[in-house]
Amino acid sequence: MGFLNFKITSDEENARTAVLELKHGIINTPALMPVATKATVKSLSPDDLHELGAQLLICNTYHLMLQPTPDVIAKLGGLHRFMNWQKPLVTDSGGFQAFSLGLGKEHAVGKLFFPGENHQGGKQQGRSIAKINDKGIRFRSIYDNSNQYLTPEKSIKVQEKLGADMILVLDECTSPLSSKQYISESLKRTHTWAKVCLDVHKTDQAITGIIQGGHWEDLRKKSAKYITSLDFDSYAIGGSLGKSKQDMHKVIDWVIPYLPKDKPRHLLGIGVVEDIFESVERGVDLFDCVSPTRLARSGYAHIRPPLGTMKNKYRLKMASIRNATDDQPIDPNCSCKVCKKYSRAYIYHLLKTEELLGYSLMSYHNLHFMLALMKEIREAIEKNMFQTLKKEWMGRITK
Amino acid sequence: MGFLNFKITSDEENARTAVLELKHGIINTPALMPVATKATVKSLSPDDLHELGAQLLICNTYHLMLQPTPDVIAKLGGLHRFMNWQKPLVTDSGGFQAFSLGLGKEHAVGKLFFPGENHQGGKQQGRSIAKINDKGIRFRSIYDNSNQYLTPEKSIKVQEKLGADMILVLDECTSPLSSKQYISESLKRTHTWAKVCLDVHKTDQAITGIIQGGHWEDLRKKSAKYITSLDFDSYAIGGSLGKSKQDMHKVIDWVIPYLPKDKPRHLLGIGVVEDIFESVERGVDLFDCVSPTRLARSGYAHIRPPLGTMKNKYRLKMASIRNATDDQPIDPNCSCKVCKKYSRAYIYHLLKTEELLGYSLMSYHNLHFMLALMKEIREAIEKNMFQTLKKEWMGRITK
C-alpha cells in the first residue's frame, strides 16, 4: 500500500467524479493521462502540458528500463526531476511492450499500435520472439537487441527506481486470438505475479492491481475476485478487451461490480471518445491512450460536435489538400491557442513540409480536445447531465 | 524605396548600435535574424521566438514560392498572418537556393549548407542543373521537379505577394571556385538585375541592394560603387566571401567605406560568433544564419565563455555519451529556461531517442545564446566596451 487518497465528489448512476490525491498532487477524475512514453509526451513540453491542464502523465517502463535505464534516472533524482514534471506520474510494468515489442523489430511498433485500436490488443501471437514462463518474460531490447528478462520483482524494483507516484503490477496481456485454455493458464501466472508484486513493494508509491481474463466472463470475474482480494491502492482492467466495442463494454460490465467503490479504476490503454463515454458511464475513472498525440503526428486533428461525429470519429484529416487554402482554424468551436492563432492552411503547410512545429501544434490541439472533453464529462456528472452530454456527442443513446 | 527608418544610437570606431524601424516594428541592431526558411523557425513556435526576444525573422522565397506558393500566402493575408508573426520579416530573393538547389536533389541540401560554413559559398559549380542567363535562372523544383524560372521581375513580384517588411534584390551568388572572368561577367548581370528590381518595385516594403564581386578587390569596389548609386533602403554584402575568414574580413573592409553611414548593412548568410564580432567591428548591422537551429538539430549546443572558446567553436556535443548521466545544465552560465529546467542527461536522452522535444530545447537554447550575444554586443558598444567584450569572447585581439 502506498500513498493515495480518493474522494468521490458526485455521481450519476455508475458514473462518478472524484478527487484523486497522489504524492505529487491531485487529479480530478474521470481523467485521461497523456502518455509520456520515453519521459516526454511526444512533440510537447512540460510547459505545454501545464498550460493544457494535464494533472497526470503515464510513462513507459519498458522504454525507460532500456534507455536511459532506471539507475541513470535514479541517479538524476527520479523521473519527476529528470523530465521536469513535478505533478503526479504513473509508470506501467513494462510487461506489455516487453512482449509485444519482443520481436526486436522497431518498425513493428506502428503495426501493433495502430491509431484508434486498443493498444492492449496487438496481434503478437506467433510472431513474437519474447518468451513468457511462470518466472517472467525474456525478450530482446529494441534498442540494442540485448537479452532482457523482466520478472514481477524486477518490474517493481525498476518502477521504484523511476519513482512515479503510482505503479502497476506485472501481468500478461493476452491476445484476442488466444484460446480460452491459454488465457486461463496465463491468468494463474498474472495472479501469482500480482501477489509477488504486492509483497515485494516497499515504497510509498501507490500500486495498482490489474484484472485480466480476456473476453471470458468466468475468467474476468475470477480475476476481479482474486485481484480485489489483494490490498491494492487502485485497480486496473487490462486487455485484451475482446474483438469489438460490445466485447469491451461486456468486460467492463462483468468486472465493475467486483471493484471497491472507494478506489480508482483504470481502463488500460483506452481513450477514444466513444470508449471514454461508455466506460465513464460504467464507472471507470482513469484512462491512458497514445491516440491524441499519435493521430496528431499522422495528420489527424480532433474536432468537436457538430463538426465531429461518431461517423468521422471526431477527426479531420489535416494533411488533406482540401485544407491547403482554408483560412479557418482546425475547429471553429475549439478554444485552444492553436485554433485561435493558426489556420488550417498553415498547419497543412507545416505537415506537408514536415516541419516539427506542425506536430507540436497538432499534438497540442488534440490533447486540448481530450482534456477539455474530460472536463466537460466531470462537469456534466456534477450536474447530473452526463447522459445529455453523451447524447450531444454520440447521438442517439443506444444503451 | 519603401518604409524604413534607421537611427544610429551609439558607436565605437566603426561598430555602431542603431534602431531600425520597419513596417511591423523596431529592431535593435546589431541584430541576428533567426531563419524561418519555410515560414517557421525549425522546431520553435512564434511564442518561443517572442519569449527569446527575436525582433526580426528572415524567410526563404525559394521554398515559399514552391510551397505553399505566393498566391496562397497572399490569399491568406500575407506571410505575417500566415505564420502568426506580427513583428518585422525579411524575405530573400530566392536566387541563391534556386541555383544551389537546382540539382533537384533534396538530400544535397545538407552538403551545400554545412553547419558553420558560409552558406553563400556552396560548391554548386559543375553539379547544378540550374541554368543562369542574363534574363534569369531556370531550375527544377525540389518539391515536384517542375521547371521553374526566376527573373528579377518575378522575384520582386513574389516577394510583394509574400508581404515581408523588407525584401532583397535578385543577384547571382558566385562560388569561391569561380574564375575572375566569370565573376566579372556575372557582376554585370547582378547589377542589371538590381536596377530592374528597384524599377519594378512598387510597394512600401523596404528593399535591399546586394553587393557582389567575389574575393576580388576591384570587383567588390566596383559593385559597392554601383549598387550604392541606386537608391536602396539598405545594402547587403553577398557571398562568396572568399575561402577563409581573412578573405571575408578583407571583403568587408573593401566594401564598407562605400556604404552610406545612415543605412543598415546586412552581411548575408553569416552568423557564427567570431564572424559576428569581426563584422560588427567593421560596421555591419544585420546578420542571418541557420547555424544556431541547424547545429541544435545536429546535437550541438552553444556554450558561452569560459566553457565556450574559439577552439571549441562555442559548441558542446550534446549528443555525446559523456552527457548521459550529467546532471548539469547545458551551460551553467546560461540564463535560458532550458538551462534552468533540464539537465544535459535529459537532453542527451531526448536526442538519443530522437524525441522532438530534444530539437526544440536545443534550438531554443542556441537561439537564446545568439540573441543574448547580440544584446551584449549592443550594450558593449553603448558603453564603448566592444573591444573588451570581443577580447572576453575571442581571447587576444589579433586586429
Interface residues (C-beta under 8 A of the other chain):
Chain A: K38 A39 T40 K42 S43 L44 S45 P46 H63 Q67 P68 V72 K75 L76 G77 F82 M83 N84 A324 T325 D327 K341 Y342 S343 A345 Y346 Y348 H349 L350 K352 T353 E355 L356 L357 Y359 S360 L361
Chain B: K38 A39 T40 K42 S43 L44 S45 P46 H63 Q67 P68 V72 K75 L76 G77 F82 M83 N84 A324 T325 D327 K341 Y342 S343 A345 Y346 Y348 H349 L350 K352 T353 E355 L356 L357 Y359 S360 L361
